[in-house]
Structure formats: C-alpha cells, structure tokens
Amino acid sequence: MSETKKTNIILFSGDYDKAMAAYIIANGAAAYDHEVTIFHTFWGLNALRKDGHVNVKKNFLEKMFGKMMPRGADKMGLSKMNYAGFGPKMIKNVMKKHNAMPLPDLIEMAQEQDVNLVACTMTMDLLGLHKDELLEEIEYAGVAAYLGEAEDGQVNLFI
C-alpha cells in the first residue's frame, strides 16, 4: 500500500507568471494523486481576491492597500516585462494562441481537484483583507498550520 504524497507550496509572489507556475505545479501534483496545499501569503493573496469591489468596512490604510493591490488573479502583473500593463495583455494573447489556460481557470481547476487553497490570516490582518473579499471555498490559517502540513510534505516549494 502506497502512502499519499504531499506537495506544499507557499505562494508569496503577486506576479501573474509566478502564480501561474504555482498553480500549474499544484494541478500537476494533484493529477498524480498528491495531496496539495497552496499557502497564499503577502502578495500571493491577490490570486485569491474576487475580481469585483466588495463593500466592507475598512480604515484609511486598509482602503489604500485595497486600491493598490490587484483585484483578482486576472489583474496581476508580470514579474518581468510588465511594460506599464501591456506585458500581461501580450502574454495572455500568446497563451490564448497556444491554448494555455489562464490563471483564473487554473485556480478553478485546482479547486475542482481539491487542492487546499489557504489564505494566511496574519497577512490578511496586515493588509486589511476580509474573508468577503476572497474566493469561496478556501481555508484560513496561520503559519503554524502551514508548518504542520510542510513537515509531512515530500515536495515543499516557495514561489
């Protein structure tokens, strides 16, 4: 009898291309029957943000963070060659021509494959993000919960 393999990914980056890599790896691991967790922290939380405005009560600083960060995975910039927002449009066009899945679809696929999407509660507090602003069917946890998962993992990645 084989033991279930665990893959754990910390998604720290808020870059579209790096988040895509994390989700491609997560979906691939899930397809190979790995138990997969993506722990979203700091700018990686933007991948879990809903793409529309959510009316929640925030203080001034929280409102500023909310305005500066992209709403939703599809609005994230590239790590290189962003070109004032033209880079993401170009790469999405190339991806479409090659039938590559865009990041929002990769996130949806991960949810369908029961990839455990976790939002870091400490970072949510720091950045003033509320649960209502994030996708449905995700989990919320702190560093201790991630470390518990990572301790048993065969694959641990920081992206």
Solvent accessible surface area in square Angstrom, and as a share of the most:
residue,aa,sasa,rsa
1,M,248,1.11
2,S,106,0.69
3,E,140,0.63
4,T,80,0.46
5,K,107,0.45
6,K,33,0.14
7,T,1,0.01
8,N,1,0.01
9,I,0,0.00
10,I,32,0.16
11,L,0,0.00
12,F,77,0.32
13,S,14,0.09
14,G,16,0.16
15,D,36,0.19
16,Y,1,0.00
17,D,55,0.28
18,K,84,0.36
19,A,0,0.00
20,M,25,0.11
21,A,42,0.33
22,A,0,0.00
23,Y,0,0.00
24,I,92,0.47
25,I,72,0.37
26,A,0,0.00
27,N,9,0.05
28,G,32,0.31
29,A,14,0.11
30,A,16,0.12
31,A,71,0.55
32,Y,177,0.67
33,D,119,0.62
34,H,40,0.18
35,E,85,0.38
36,V,4,0.02
37,T,5,0.03
38,I,0,0.00
39,F,9,0.04
40,H,0,0.00
41,T,15,0.08
42,F,61,0.26
43,W,101,0.35
44,G,0,0.00
45,L,1,0.00
46,N,5,0.02
47,A,1,0.01
48,L,0,0.00
49,R,7,0.03
50,K,59,0.25
51,D,99,0.51
52,G,37,0.36
53,H,131,0.58
54,V,36,0.21
55,N,141,0.72
56,V,34,0.19
57,K,189,0.80
58,K,27,0.12
59,N,89,0.46
60,F,149,0.62
61,L,113,0.56
62,E,39,0.18
63,K,102,0.43
64,M,62,0.28
65,F,49,0.20
66,G,7,0.07
67,K,144,0.61
68,M,140,0.62
69,M,14,0.06
70,P,39,0.25
71,R,75,0.27
72,G,2,0.02
73,A,8,0.06
74,D,65,0.34
75,K,122,0.52
76,M,1,0.01
77,G,25,0.24
78,L,23,0.11
79,S,37,0.24
80,K,152,0.64
81,M,131,0.58
82,N,57,0.29
83,Y,128,0.49
84,A,102,0.79
85,G,30,0.29
86,F,129,0.54
87,G,2,0.02
88,P,13,0.08
89,K,134,0.57
90,M,103,0.46
91,I,66,0.34
92,K,53,0.23
93,N,82,0.42
94,V,74,0.43
95,M,18,0.08
96,K,159,0.68
97,K,152,0.64
98,H,138,0.62
99,N,136,0.70
100,A,43,0.33
101,M,73,0.33
102,P,48,0.30
103,L,0,0.00
104,P,50,0.31
105,D,59,0.31
106,L,11,0.05
107,I,6,0.03
108,E,99,0.45
109,M,66,0.29
110,A,0,0.00
111,Q,53,0.24
112,E,126,0.57
113,Q,59,0.26
114,D,127,0.66
115,V,9,0.05
116,N,40,0.20
117,L,4,0.02
118,V,8,0.05
119,A,0,0.00
120,C,1,0.01
121,T,50,0.29
122,M,99,0.44
123,T,0,0.00
124,M,11,0.05
125,D,114,0.59
126,L,103,0.51
127,L,6,0.03
128,G,3,0.03
129,L,8,0.04
130,H,64,0.29
131,K,119,0.50
132,D,87,0.45
133,E,11,0.05
134,L,1,0.01
135,L,49,0.24
136,E,117,0.53
137,E,160,0.72
138,I,19,0.10
139,E,95,0.43
140,Y,63,0.24
141,A,24,0.18
142,G,27,0.26
143,V,78,0.45
144,A,84,0.65
145,A,53,0.41
146,Y,20,0.07
147,L,104,0.52
148,G,39,0.38
149,E,49,0.22
150,A,18,0.14
151,E,149,0.67
152,D,87,0.45
153,G,17,0.17
154,Q,93,0.41
155,V,54,0.31
156,N,73,0.37
157,L,58,0.29
158,F,138,0.58
159,I,38,0.19
